[in-house]
Amino acid sequence: MSPLQSKSSAILLLLLLLPWAANAGTLSVISTDRWVHVVRVYDGDTFRTTRGERVRLLGINAPEVAHNRQREQVMGHEASIRLQQLISGKTVRLSFDKVRQDDYGRTLAHIYLRDNSWVNAQLVREGLAHVYTFEPNHSRTKALLVAEKQARAAQIGIWSTDHFRVLAAGKVTARHIGQFRLITGPIEQSSGWSFQLGRLHISVPKKYRQWFKHPLQLTPGQTITVRGVIRVSRTGNYSLALHSPFDVEYSDRSIQP
């Protein structure tokens, strides 16, 4: 083959392969999802694949089932059974956000069935899980919050129980310490990164302030709803830490980032 023929053949081969190379490159850049087969469901938000990978459903938290010395939370069994119905023995798609693994080595992912049903949102919509997110994994938080508000409005699942029902700020007591709750009420005092809500002192710890665009701009008398774990300080005061802007819901505005 002459040099001219060789060069022509190379050009022809390149032209034939170019569309495939472009498609392959596009897929590798925009698609990082992958499929796994579910072999065991541990509870309402955690499962294991056939390869031994433990997967934690991203952006939500289901009531705990009984394990070790921990008692089962209200509707923990129901949430676990529902997740089994949805994914047990099936091949599901894992879709990721910015951080793909938690401190326990579990893979963090949004789960989709073959019909493209979004399992995380399904559990929230049915009142079998609540929104529970940390920065920077917030690409789908707004959609999850919409699903949660629908379940709360309908008072279904966990939202029909005393353990999870939205709590008035003035009714926080010692029995609520350690619980994750949604708490609502009018703001009594506000100053930058902290404010008072009924008996609760709400604050944004320094390490989480990077996720907020600016210090909290709140007005005394304004009614809001916050989410988080109720703690007690050394002085005996009740407190709650906000981890992201999504932990605050404004009654007079749409859900804020």
Secondary structure, 3 states (H helix, E strand, C coil): CCHHHHHHHHHHHHHHHHHHHHHHHHHHHHCCCEEEEEEEECCCCEEEECCCCEEEECCEECCCCCECCECCCCCHHHHHHHHHHHHCCCEEEEECCCCCECCCCCEEEEEECCCCCEHHHHHHHCCCCEECCCCCCCCCHHHHHHHHHHHHHHCCHHHHCCCCCCEEHHHCCHHHCCCEEEEEEEEEEEECCEEEECCEEEECCHHHHHHCCCCCCCCCCCEEEEEEECEECCCCCEEEECCCHHHEEECCCCCCC
